[in-house]
């Protein structure tokens, strides 16, 4: 079974530039999550989708971050404009449903460096 | 406030030297606790789910236990390949699978 795919793996940009990340979840998984992991910290949830609807985006900085999940499959996360503090690894995860009992499967992440 | 705290932040062991990692949590309505392993440059990899106090699960040299306030990940006779960051996470009650993660314990096992 193919895992969660993410691209690009690495991205370096200047502050105030824009960047987009892509995620393809495990086939059939209804729930998709985007996390931000700053060096030395655990992942922090940014946004959760159930199919193509947003379940939770309470910790998404909406003035600069946006995300969409078209057709309930792939998802993109965008940052515009980027700030220095956005330097982090952005992880995508998926699970069969939004149940608290389901484990989440993570992709390899995209490491973003903002200069 | 829902919170998950892991200790120690870093742990260095000699090969074969057993030890334990701690995960303390403060959440309302515990719905389970997850342990993940994260290797450098990779995403977290699922290890265990524990659902109720008193439950234990094992996988190779790892054993996870759960009480009402904390969980332990016991590592017996570790090998260098067990070196990684170990994360615990707790789902927030009634929020559709949203997880709060601890900051992780970075384990290094030297031969």
gemmi code that builds the backbone of each chain (N, CA, C; Angstrom):
import gemmi

chains = {
    "A": [
        ("UNK", (0.849, -1.195, 0.000), (0.000, 0.000, 0.000), (0.882, 1.242, 0.000)),
        ("UNK", (0.640, 2.148, -0.942), (1.429, 3.365, -1.020), (1.111, 4.240, 0.177)),
        ("UNK", (2.156, 4.935, 0.654), (1.981, 5.813, 1.789), (1.549, 7.201, 1.361)),
        ("UNK", (1.615, 8.138, 2.307), (1.290, 9.534, 2.032), (2.463, 10.160, 1.261)),
        ("UNK", (2.146, 10.808, 0.154), (3.178, 11.434, -0.660), (3.129, 12.945, -0.483)),
        ("UNK", (4.305, 13.572, -0.425), (4.388, 15.017, -0.322), (5.463, 15.535, -1.270)),
        ("UNK", (5.240, 16.734, -1.763), (6.275, 17.397, -2.554), (6.110, 18.910, -2.448)),
        ("UNK", (7.202, 19.663, -2.595), (8.569, 19.159, -2.696), (9.072, 18.671, -1.340)),
        ("UNK", (10.221, 18.075, -1.284), (10.788, 17.649, -0.011), (11.487, 18.800, 0.701)),
        ("UNK", (12.049, 19.688, -0.083), (12.761, 20.841, 0.488), (12.405, 22.085, -0.330)),
        ("UNK", (12.375, 23.219, 0.366), (12.108, 24.487, -0.314), (12.795, 25.592, 0.464)),
        ("UNK", (13.514, 26.447, -0.268), (14.153, 27.609, 0.343), (13.620, 28.837, -0.376)),
        ("UNK", (13.099, 29.805, 0.390), (12.551, 31.011, -0.213), (12.983, 32.220, 0.610)),
        ("UNK", (12.818, 33.391, 0.015), (13.056, 34.644, 0.735), (11.770, 35.030, 1.453)),
        ("UNK", (11.911, 35.778, 2.537), (10.699, 36.253, 3.241), (9.889, 37.121, 2.286)),
        ("UNK", (8.594, 37.069, 2.478), (7.595, 37.766, 1.662), (7.285, 37.047, 0.348)),
        ("UNK", (8.028, 36.003, 0.021), (7.680, 35.209, -1.157), (6.546, 34.246, -0.838)),
        ("UNK", (6.021, 33.603, -1.864), (4.951, 32.624, -1.704), (5.487, 31.224, -1.929)),
        ("UNK", (4.799, 30.250, -1.339), (5.211, 28.852, -1.518), (3.976, 27.964, -1.375)),
        ("UNK", (4.008, 26.836, -2.067), (2.895, 25.893, -1.990), (3.434, 24.488, -1.811)),
        ("UNK", (2.715, 23.707, -1.012), (3.079, 22.315, -0.757), (1.920, 21.427, -1.208)),
        ("UNK", (2.274, 20.247, -1.659), (1.263, 19.313, -2.165), (1.273, 18.015, -1.373)),
        ("UNK", (0.097, 17.426, -1.193), (-0.019, 16.176, -0.448), (-1.010, 15.250, -1.150)),
        ("UNK", (-0.626, 13.995, -1.281), (-1.524, 12.953, -1.790), (-1.681, 11.902, -0.695)),
        ("UNK", (-2.864, 11.787, -0.101), (-3.020, 10.872, 1.040), (-3.117, 9.418, 0.585)),
        ("UNK", (-3.188, 8.532, 1.544), (-3.390, 7.120, 1.255), (-4.773, 6.944, 0.626)),
        ("UNK", (-4.838, 6.141, -0.403), (-6.089, 5.952, -1.125), (-7.212, 5.503, -0.193)),
        ("UNK", (-8.333, 6.195, -0.295), (-9.493, 5.829, 0.511), (-9.577, 6.510, 1.855)),
        ("UNK", (-8.538, 7.213, 2.241), (-8.563, 7.909, 3.534), (-9.375, 9.200, 3.404)),
        ("UNK", (-10.395, 9.312, 4.251), (-11.297, 10.455, 4.164), (-10.735, 11.693, 4.855)),
        ("UNK", (-9.884, 11.483, 5.856), (-9.420, 12.607, 6.665), (-7.966, 12.935, 6.344)),
        ("UNK", (-7.717, 14.222, 6.167), (-6.373, 14.698, 5.836), (-6.011, 15.829, 6.791)),
        ("UNK", (-4.768, 15.799, 7.270), (-4.271, 16.765, 8.225), (-2.998, 17.427, 7.689)),
        ("UNK", (-2.858, 18.710, 7.971), (-1.586, 19.409, 7.772), (-1.059, 19.833, 9.150)),
        ("UNK", (0.207, 19.495, 9.404), (0.877, 19.865, 10.645), (2.102, 20.721, 10.340)),
        ("UNK", (2.441, 21.578, 11.289), (3.687, 22.319, 11.253), (4.576, 21.808, 12.387)),
        ("UNK", (5.816, 21.434, 12.055), (6.737, 20.957, 13.084), (7.986, 21.830, 13.081)),
        ("UNK", (8.105, 22.660, 14.090), (9.281, 23.498, 14.268), (10.363, 22.655, 14.932)),
        ("UNK", (11.607, 22.910, 14.580), (12.742, 22.126, 15.071), (12.703, 21.988, 16.585)),
        ("UNK", (12.766, 20.736, 17.067), (12.783, 20.487, 18.500), (11.414, 20.419, 19.149)),
        ("UNK", (10.367, 20.546, 18.352), (9.004, 20.503, 18.897), (8.211, 19.376, 18.253)),
        ("UNK", (7.092, 19.053, 18.868), (6.189, 18.094, 18.260), (5.343, 18.770, 17.192)),
        ("UNK", (4.732, 17.982, 16.314), (3.874, 18.562, 15.279), (2.685, 19.303, 15.888)),
        ("UNK", (2.288, 20.403, 15.238), (1.122, 21.182, 15.650), (0.145, 21.211, 14.493)),
        ("UNK", (-1.106, 20.856, 14.773), (-2.114, 20.805, 13.718), (-2.426, 22.193, 13.184)),
        ("UNK", (-2.403, 22.317, 11.847), (-2.800, 23.565, 11.203), (-4.243, 23.480, 10.711)),
        ("UNK", (-4.563, 22.399, 10.006), (-5.889, 22.263, 9.432), (-6.207, 20.795, 9.236)),
        ("UNK", (-7.499, 20.476, 9.384), (-7.989, 19.111, 9.202), (-9.150, 19.139, 8.225)),
        ("UNK", (-9.101, 18.240, 7.226), (-10.177, 18.088, 6.249), (-10.867, 16.739, 6.463)),
        ("UNK", (-12.171, 16.738, 6.314), (-12.935, 15.500, 6.239), (-13.537, 15.494, 4.836)),
        ("UNK", (-13.049, 14.565, 3.985), (-13.340, 14.622, 2.557), (-12.879, 15.991, 2.034)),
        ("UNK", (-13.717, 16.810, 1.467), (-13.217, 18.099, 0.992), (-13.695, 19.267, 1.839)),
        ("UNK", (-14.221, 18.982, 3.037), (-14.664, 20.017, 3.945), (-13.701, 20.211, 5.103)),
        ("UNK", (-13.602, 21.466, 5.580), (-12.715, 21.778, 6.694), (-13.395, 21.438, 8.017)),
        ("UNK", (-12.707, 20.650, 8.842), (-13.218, 20.286, 10.159), (-12.671, 21.219, 11.230)),
        ("UNK", (-11.373, 21.526, 11.121), (-10.712, 22.359, 12.133), (-9.600, 23.151, 11.475)),
        ("UNK", (-9.671, 24.450, 11.553), (-8.573, 25.309, 11.086), (-8.287, 26.385, 12.118)),
        ("UNK", (-8.543, 26.074, 13.386), (-8.431, 27.058, 14.449), (-7.004, 27.561, 14.662)),
        ("UNK", (-5.998, 26.755, 14.276), (-4.621, 27.181, 14.474), (-3.925, 27.553, 13.168)),
        ("UNK", (-4.687, 27.749, 12.132), (-4.129, 28.169, 10.846), (-4.073, 29.693, 10.799)),
        ("UNK", (-2.887, 30.277, 10.587), (-2.789, 31.748, 10.465), (-3.415, 32.193, 9.137)),
        ("UNK", (-4.663, 32.508, 9.194), (-5.436, 32.677, 7.956), (-5.069, 33.922, 7.172)),
        ("UNK", (-4.321, 34.843, 7.790), (-3.921, 36.021, 7.034), (-2.832, 35.678, 6.017)),
        ("UNK", (-2.156, 34.518, 6.203), (-1.077, 34.179, 5.275), (-1.125, 32.727, 4.786)),
        ("UNK", (-1.810, 31.884, 5.505), (-1.882, 30.462, 5.139), (-3.264, 30.161, 4.552)),
        ("UNK", (-3.260, 29.312, 3.528), (-4.513, 28.809, 2.990), (-4.321, 27.357, 2.579)),
        ("UNK", (-5.397, 26.603, 2.587), (-5.321, 25.195, 2.186), (-6.619, 24.806, 1.515)),
        ("UNK", (-6.506, 23.861, 0.614), (-7.702, 23.327, -0.038), (-7.496, 21.848, -0.309)),
        ("UNK", (-8.614, 21.166, -0.436), (-8.594, 19.740, -0.749), (-9.680, 19.510, -1.791)),
        ("UNK", (-9.259, 19.553, -3.041), (-10.191, 19.422, -4.142), (-10.602, 17.968, -4.322)),
        ("UNK", (-11.878, 17.745, -4.523), (-12.427, 16.416, -4.806), (-12.146, 15.421, -3.680)),
        ("UNK", (-11.793, 15.926, -2.498), (-11.605, 15.050, -1.359), (-10.408, 14.137, -1.438)),
        ("UNK", (-9.419, 14.475, -2.289), (-8.247, 13.599, -2.403), (-7.001, 14.424, -2.085)),
        ("UNK", (-6.328, 14.943, -3.147), (-5.100, 15.707, -2.947), (-5.385, 17.015, -2.215)),
        ("UNK", (-4.322, 17.552, -1.615), (-4.459, 18.823, -0.916), (-3.235, 19.684, -1.163)),
        ("UNK", (-3.446, 21.000, -1.134), (-2.330, 21.932, -1.211), (-2.409, 22.892, -0.029)),
        ("UNK", (-1.258, 23.255, 0.488), (-1.119, 24.236, 1.547), (-0.254, 25.368, 0.994)),
        ("UNK", (-0.731, 26.592, 1.127), (-0.009, 27.738, 0.589), (0.308, 28.738, 1.686)),
        ("UNK", (1.463, 29.362, 1.546), (1.862, 30.441, 2.444), (2.163, 31.665, 1.577)),
        ("UNK", (1.485, 32.783, 1.911), (1.662, 33.998, 1.114), (1.285, 35.216, 1.926)),
        ("UNK", (2.223, 36.075, 2.317), (3.669, 35.969, 2.126), (4.324, 35.226, 3.296)),
        ("UNK", (5.465, 34.629, 3.053), (6.151, 33.876, 4.098), (6.920, 34.804, 5.040)),
        ("UNK", (7.004, 34.370, 6.300), (7.793, 35.066, 7.297), (8.913, 34.141, 7.778)),
        ("UNK", (9.898, 34.733, 8.431), (11.026, 33.937, 8.923), (10.560, 32.815, 9.856)),
        ("UNK", (9.540, 33.115, 10.678), (9.078, 32.133, 11.669), (8.301, 30.974, 11.046)),
        ("UNK", (8.072, 31.033, 9.731), (7.407, 29.916, 9.056), (8.387, 28.793, 8.724)),
        ("UNK", (9.655, 29.007, 8.964), (10.650, 27.952, 8.733), (10.327, 26.764, 9.627)),
        ("UNK", (10.078, 25.619, 8.998), (9.611, 24.441, 9.726), (9.484, 23.289, 8.742)),
        ("UNK", (9.128, 22.131, 9.268), (8.741, 21.006, 8.419), (7.219, 20.949, 8.394)),
        ("UNK", (6.659, 20.858, 7.206), (5.212, 20.774, 7.045), (4.860, 19.325, 6.710)),
        ("UNK", (4.118, 18.726, 7.616), (3.765, 17.314, 7.513), (2.308, 17.167, 7.108)),
        ("UNK", (2.068, 16.246, 6.211), (0.711, 15.873, 5.843), (0.448, 14.479, 6.397)),
        ("UNK", (-0.734, 14.260, 6.914), (-1.113, 12.953, 7.442), (-2.521, 12.625, 6.973)),
        ("UNK", (-2.831, 11.333, 6.936), (-4.193, 10.936, 6.600), (-4.639, 9.789, 7.491)),
        ("UNK", (-5.931, 9.641, 7.632), (-6.493, 8.522, 8.382), (-7.809, 8.115, 7.725)),
        ("UNK", (-8.259, 6.877, 7.986), (-9.477, 6.413, 7.333), (-10.682, 7.289, 7.643)),
        ("UNK", (-10.754, 7.811, 8.879), (-11.846, 8.695, 9.243), (-11.350, 9.669, 10.287)),
        ("UNK", (-12.199, 10.532, 10.746), (-11.812, 11.516, 11.754), (-11.997, 11.032, 13.172)),
        ("UNK", (-12.120, 9.723, 13.329), (-12.290, 9.185, 14.671), (-11.026, 9.351, 15.505)),
        ("UNK", (-11.213, 9.627, 16.791), (-10.081, 9.750, 17.708), (-9.318, 8.442, 17.841)),
        ("UNK", (-9.943, 7.334, 17.448), (-9.320, 6.033, 17.642), (-8.443, 5.603, 16.467)),
        ("UNK", (-8.508, 6.355, 15.371), (-7.724, 5.984, 14.191), (-6.325, 6.542, 14.264)),
        ("UNK", (-5.341, 5.696, 13.976), (-3.994, 6.217, 13.862), (-3.890, 7.059, 12.605)),
        ("UNK", (-2.959, 8.009, 12.644), (-2.709, 8.857, 11.485), (-1.406, 8.414, 10.827)),
        ("UNK", (-1.411, 8.418, 9.505), (-0.245, 8.014, 8.720), (0.381, 9.271, 8.133)),
        ("UNK", (1.663, 9.447, 8.375), (2.337, 10.674, 7.992), (3.170, 10.504, 6.721)),
        ("UNK", (3.238, 11.579, 5.961), (4.161, 11.656, 4.849), (5.543, 12.066, 5.329)),
        ("UNK", (6.510, 12.168, 4.417), (7.884, 12.488, 4.800), (8.096, 13.952, 5.176)),
        ("UNK", (7.145, 14.810, 4.794), (7.258, 16.217, 5.139), (7.974, 17.040, 4.081)),
        ("UNK", (7.730, 18.360, 4.151), (8.446, 19.342, 3.327), (9.172, 20.279, 4.275)),
        ("UNK", (10.484, 20.339, 4.124), (11.266, 21.237, 4.981), (11.357, 22.597, 4.321)),
        ("UNK", (10.788, 23.613, 4.960), (10.788, 24.975, 4.425), (11.774, 25.824, 5.204)),
        ("UNK", (12.633, 26.509, 4.457), (13.560, 27.479, 5.050), (13.234, 28.835, 4.459)),
        ("UNK", (12.944, 29.807, 5.327), (12.646, 31.167, 4.900), (13.813, 32.058, 5.297)),
        ("UNK", (14.441, 32.679, 4.300), (15.636, 33.513, 4.550), (15.297, 34.987, 4.580)),
    ],
    "B": [
        ("UNK", (-6.417, 23.518, 30.421), (-5.875, 23.481, 29.058), (-5.289, 22.105, 28.772)),
        ("UNK", (-5.600, 21.567, 27.599), (-5.065, 20.269, 27.197), (-3.562, 20.384, 26.954)),
        ("UNK", (-2.816, 19.446, 27.531), (-1.368, 19.551, 27.446), (-0.727, 18.173, 27.493)),
        ("UNK", (0.367, 18.021, 26.739), (1.141, 16.785, 26.733), (2.616, 17.148, 26.926)),
        ("UNK", (3.267, 16.533, 27.908), (4.662, 16.848, 28.209), (5.482, 15.569, 28.243)),
        ("UNK", (6.608, 15.574, 27.558), (7.468, 14.394, 27.529), (8.794, 14.681, 28.251)),
        ("UNK", (9.308, 13.639, 28.884), (10.618, 13.748, 29.540), (11.344, 12.414, 29.466)),
        ("UNK", (12.698, 12.441, 29.433), (13.491, 13.653, 29.265), (13.424, 14.166, 27.824)),
        ("UNK", (13.991, 15.331, 27.577), (14.039, 15.846, 26.208), (15.010, 15.041, 25.362)),
        ("UNK", (16.093, 14.593, 25.983), (17.095, 13.791, 25.286), (17.605, 12.712, 26.220)),
        ("UNK", (17.923, 11.564, 25.650), (18.383, 10.423, 26.439), (19.466, 9.700, 25.667)),
        ("UNK", (20.602, 9.529, 26.307), (21.706, 8.803, 25.684), (21.934, 7.502, 26.433)),
        ("UNK", (21.915, 6.399, 25.715), (22.090, 5.086, 26.321), (23.202, 4.325, 25.623)),
        ("UNK", (23.784, 3.420, 26.344), (24.687, 2.457, 25.738), (23.852, 1.282, 25.243)),
        ("UNK", (24.318, 0.656, 24.206), (23.615, -0.516, 23.692), (23.406, -1.520, 24.815)),
        ("UNK", (22.163, -2.005, 24.967), (21.852, -2.953, 26.022), (21.407, -2.344, 27.328)),
        ("UNK", (21.492, -1.023, 27.451), (21.121, -0.325, 28.692), (19.645, 0.048, 28.638)),
        ("UNK", (18.822, -0.642, 29.394), (17.375, -0.411, 29.358), (17.000, 0.898, 30.057)),
        ("UNK", (15.902, 1.516, 29.629), (15.427, 2.750, 30.233), (13.966, 2.982, 29.867)),
        ("UNK", (13.415, 4.119, 30.330), (12.018, 4.456, 30.058), (11.878, 5.915, 29.685)),
        ("UNK", (10.922, 6.182, 28.807), (10.552, 7.533, 28.420), (9.173, 7.807, 29.003)),
        ("UNK", (8.958, 9.071, 29.403), (7.698, 9.422, 30.058), (6.878, 10.390, 29.215)),
        ("UNK", (5.561, 10.222, 29.250), (4.638, 11.134, 28.587), (3.524, 11.445, 29.580)),
        ("UNK", (3.462, 12.683, 30.051), (2.409, 13.111, 30.972), (1.372, 13.916, 30.213)),
        ("UNK", (0.105, 13.732, 30.544), (-0.934, 14.444, 29.809), (-1.986, 15.005, 30.739)),
        ("UNK", (-2.565, 16.112, 30.292), (-3.707, 16.722, 30.979), (-4.740, 17.006, 29.910)),
        ("UNK", (-5.710, 16.137, 29.782), (-6.777, 16.322, 28.811), (-8.088, 15.892, 29.451)),
        ("UNK", (-9.168, 16.444, 28.959), (-10.476, 16.035, 29.462), (-11.012, 14.927, 28.569)),
        ("UNK", (-11.444, 13.851, 29.190), (-12.021, 12.769, 28.407), (-11.027, 12.043, 27.539)),
        ("UNK", (-10.102, 11.336, 28.156), (-9.061, 10.628, 27.393), (-9.695, 9.620, 26.447)),
        ("UNK", (-9.304, 9.719, 25.180), (-9.812, 8.788, 24.167), (-8.707, 7.904, 23.624)),
        ("UNK", (-7.555, 7.899, 24.289), (-6.456, 7.069, 23.844), (-5.174, 7.862, 23.828)),
        ("UNK", (-4.076, 7.163, 23.655), (-2.775, 7.806, 23.582), (-1.954, 7.081, 22.527)),
        ("UNK", (-1.283, 7.846, 21.685), (-0.510, 7.290, 20.581), (0.979, 7.506, 20.835)),
        ("UNK", (1.777, 6.527, 20.452), (3.230, 6.667, 20.405), (3.678, 6.558, 18.956)),
        ("UNK", (4.573, 7.497, 18.591), (5.150, 7.509, 17.252), (6.667, 7.544, 17.376)),
        ("UNK", (7.317, 7.045, 16.334), (8.757, 7.148, 16.210), (9.055, 8.043, 15.013)),
        ("UNK", (10.026, 8.967, 15.173), (10.376, 9.834, 14.052), (11.883, 9.804, 13.846)),
        ("UNK", (12.283, 9.356, 12.664), (13.691, 9.366, 12.274), (14.008, 10.697, 11.595)),
        ("UNK", (15.269, 11.128, 11.652), (15.640, 12.422, 11.031), (15.227, 12.483, 9.560)),
        ("UNK", (14.588, 13.571, 9.183), (14.201, 13.768, 7.795), (12.986, 12.973, 7.363)),
        ("UNK", (12.295, 12.353, 8.308), (11.108, 11.555, 7.971), (9.913, 11.989, 8.811)),
        ("UNK", (8.735, 11.568, 8.372), (7.540, 11.822, 9.157), (7.397, 10.809, 10.279)),
        ("UNK", (6.585, 11.124, 11.289), (6.360, 10.177, 12.385), (5.782, 8.857, 11.877)),
        ("UNK", (6.245, 7.776, 12.504), (5.780, 6.429, 12.158), (5.044, 5.857, 13.360)),
        ("UNK", (3.841, 5.388, 13.143), (2.994, 4.877, 14.227), (3.616, 3.655, 14.894)),
        ("UNK", (3.571, 3.655, 16.242), (4.033, 2.506, 17.017), (2.880, 1.815, 17.744)),
        ("UNK", (2.199, 2.563, 18.632), (1.178, 1.971, 19.485), (0.011, 2.926, 19.683)),
        ("UNK", (-1.159, 2.334, 19.981), (-2.269, 3.076, 20.564), (-2.651, 2.385, 21.856)),
        ("UNK", (-2.825, 3.164, 22.922), (-3.301, 2.658, 24.211), (-4.618, 3.356, 24.501)),
        ("UNK", (-5.631, 2.584, 24.912), (-6.967, 3.158, 25.049), (-7.405, 3.367, 26.483)),
        ("UNK", (-6.870, 2.572, 27.421), (-7.365, 2.707, 28.791), (-6.247, 2.421, 29.785)),
        ("UNK", (-6.402, 2.997, 30.987), (-5.405, 2.815, 32.046), (-5.211, 1.334, 32.337)),
        ("UNK", (-3.957, 0.946, 32.473), (-3.629, -0.444, 32.731), (-3.260, -1.224, 31.482)),
        ("UNK", (-3.539, -0.656, 30.325), (-3.254, -1.354, 29.079), (-1.756, -1.322, 28.787)),
        ("UNK", (-1.255, -2.388, 28.198), (0.144, -2.489, 27.799), (0.205, -3.050, 26.387)),
        ("UNK", (1.212, -2.582, 25.614), (1.437, -3.139, 24.290), (2.935, -3.260, 24.057)),
        ("UNK", (3.331, -4.273, 23.308), (4.757, -4.530, 23.068), (5.028, -4.683, 21.578)),
        ("UNK", (6.240, -4.261, 21.221), (6.711, -4.448, 19.852), (8.217, -4.522, 19.903)),
        ("UNK", (8.732, -5.700, 19.660), (10.178, -5.948, 19.715), (10.711, -5.505, 21.076)),
        ("UNK", (11.615, -4.536, 21.115), (12.230, -4.110, 22.381), (11.436, -3.013, 23.091)),
        ("UNK", (10.308, -2.631, 22.553), (9.500, -1.541, 23.093), (8.251, -2.067, 23.778)),
        ("UNK", (7.949, -1.451, 24.926), (6.701, -1.758, 25.619), (6.115, -0.454, 26.120)),
        ("UNK", (4.853, -0.212, 25.766), (4.158, 0.997, 26.180), (3.109, 0.659, 27.227)),
        ("UNK", (3.044, 1.508, 28.262), (2.052, 1.335, 29.320), (1.313, 2.646, 29.540)),
        ("UNK", (0.113, 2.553, 30.124), (-0.729, 3.740, 30.310), (-1.344, 3.739, 31.696)),
        ("UNK", (-1.265, 4.905, 32.377), (-1.999, 5.122, 33.611), (-2.974, 6.278, 33.370)),
        ("UNK", (-3.655, 6.716, 34.421), (-4.633, 7.788, 34.233), (-3.986, 9.140, 33.979)),
        ("UNK", (-2.697, 9.258, 34.258), (-2.047, 10.567, 34.097), (-0.837, 10.559, 33.184)),
        ("UNK", (-0.323, 9.355, 32.884), (0.905, 9.310, 32.092), (1.063, 7.973, 31.373)),
        ("UNK", (1.988, 7.996, 30.443), (2.336, 6.774, 29.724), (3.855, 6.645, 29.735)),
        ("UNK", (4.304, 5.393, 29.733), (5.730, 5.118, 29.672), (6.029, 4.276, 28.437)),
        ("UNK", (7.169, 4.576, 27.834), (7.679, 3.734, 26.755), (8.978, 3.126, 27.270)),
        ("UNK", (8.908, 1.835, 27.558), (10.062, 1.123, 28.100), (10.868, 0.532, 26.951)),
        ("UNK", (12.161, 0.733, 26.999), (13.038, 0.189, 25.962), (13.991, -0.799, 26.624)),
        ("UNK", (13.877, -2.057, 26.242), (14.677, -3.122, 26.849), (15.824, -3.492, 25.929)),
        ("UNK", (17.045, -3.463, 26.489), (18.252, -3.824, 25.736), (18.284, -3.142, 24.372)),
        ("UNK", (18.276, -1.806, 24.339), (18.196, -1.099, 23.055), (19.414, -1.329, 22.177)),
        ("UNK", (19.175, -1.164, 20.880), (20.225, -1.260, 19.869), (20.371, 0.093, 19.180)),
        ("UNK", (21.497, 0.323, 18.512), (21.689, 1.624, 17.835), (20.549, 1.980, 16.882)),
        ("UNK", (19.944, 0.979, 16.267), (18.850, 1.262, 15.330), (17.575, 1.754, 16.019)),
        ("UNK", (17.548, 1.726, 17.334), (16.420, 2.290, 18.074), (16.566, 3.804, 18.246)),
        ("UNK", (17.700, 4.352, 17.854), (17.919, 5.792, 17.947), (16.921, 6.538, 17.071)),
        ("UNK", (16.200, 7.469, 17.668), (15.159, 8.227, 16.975), (14.539, 9.180, 17.993)),
        ("UNK", (13.627, 10.011, 17.521), (12.809, 10.811, 18.429), (11.476, 10.101, 18.617)),
        ("UNK", (11.075, 9.951, 19.858), (9.815, 9.282, 20.179), (8.802, 10.332, 20.635)),
        ("UNK", (7.672, 10.332, 19.958), (6.616, 11.311, 20.208), (5.389, 10.615, 20.781)),
        ("UNK", (4.758, 11.250, 21.755), (3.451, 10.768, 22.177), (2.424, 11.834, 21.825)),
        ("UNK", (1.188, 11.403, 21.637), (0.120, 12.312, 21.228), (-1.212, 11.835, 21.802)),
        ("UNK", (-2.057, 12.797, 22.096), (-3.361, 12.490, 22.669), (-4.449, 13.172, 21.840)),
        ("UNK", (-5.514, 12.454, 21.486), (-6.601, 13.099, 20.752), (-7.425, 13.979, 21.690)),
        ("UNK", (-7.863, 15.111, 21.167), (-8.684, 16.019, 21.960), (-10.134, 15.566, 21.889)),
        ("UNK", (-10.762, 15.526, 23.035), (-12.122, 15.009, 23.126), (-13.077, 15.753, 22.197)),
        ("UNK", (-13.804, 14.985, 21.416), (-14.868, 15.512, 20.572), (-14.393, 16.512, 19.523)),
        ("UNK", (-13.153, 16.347, 19.048), (-12.641, 17.236, 18.011), (-12.104, 16.439, 16.831)),
        ("UNK", (-12.826, 15.381, 16.497), (-12.589, 14.687, 15.241), (-11.188, 14.197, 14.997)),
        ("UNK", (-10.543, 13.639, 15.987), (-9.227, 13.057, 15.761), (-8.073, 14.022, 15.894)),
        ("UNK", (-8.328, 15.283, 16.276), (-7.249, 16.267, 16.437), (-6.309, 15.788, 17.528)),
        ("UNK", (-5.011, 15.759, 17.212), (-4.001, 15.290, 18.156), (-3.198, 16.445, 18.731)),
        ("UNK", (-2.884, 16.346, 20.031), (-1.885, 17.222, 20.637), (-0.646, 16.378, 20.903)),
        ("UNK", (0.471, 16.821, 20.377), (1.730, 16.104, 20.515), (2.568, 16.682, 21.648)),
        ("UNK", (3.348, 15.808, 22.298), (4.414, 16.271, 23.158), (5.589, 16.739, 22.301)),
        ("UNK", (6.600, 17.253, 22.965), (7.736, 17.799, 22.218), (8.721, 16.724, 21.793)),
        ("UNK", (8.538, 15.506, 22.315), (9.387, 14.406, 21.891), (10.567, 14.159, 22.810)),
        ("UNK", (11.044, 12.921, 22.806), (12.297, 12.549, 23.476), (13.248, 12.028, 22.412)),
        ("UNK", (14.402, 12.664, 22.319), (15.410, 12.238, 21.344), (16.299, 11.179, 21.973)),
        ("UNK", (16.195, 9.959, 21.479), (16.951, 8.832, 22.029), (18.159, 8.535, 21.150)),
        ("UNK", (19.301, 8.418, 21.792), (20.527, 8.043, 21.090), (21.108, 6.816, 21.785)),
        ("UNK", (21.321, 5.749, 21.013), (21.876, 4.510, 21.556), (23.234, 4.273, 20.914)),
        ("UNK", (24.256, 4.259, 21.735), (25.621, 4.092, 21.233), (26.070, 2.643, 21.359)),
        ("UNK", (26.810, 2.154, 20.349), (27.267, 0.757, 20.387), (28.373, 0.556, 21.412)),
    ],
}
model = gemmi.Model(1)
for chain_id, residues in chains.items():
    chain = gemmi.Chain(chain_id)
    for i, (resn, *xyz) in enumerate(residues, 1):
        res = gemmi.Residue()
        res.name, res.seqid = resn, gemmi.SeqId(i, " ")
        for name, pos in zip(("N", "CA", "C"), xyz):
            atom = gemmi.Atom()
            atom.name, atom.element = name, gemmi.Element(name[0])
            atom.pos, atom.b_iso = gemmi.Position(*pos), 0.0
            res.add_atom(atom)
        chain.add_residue(res)
    model.add_chain(chain)
structure = gemmi.Structure()
structure.add_model(model)
structure.setup_entities()
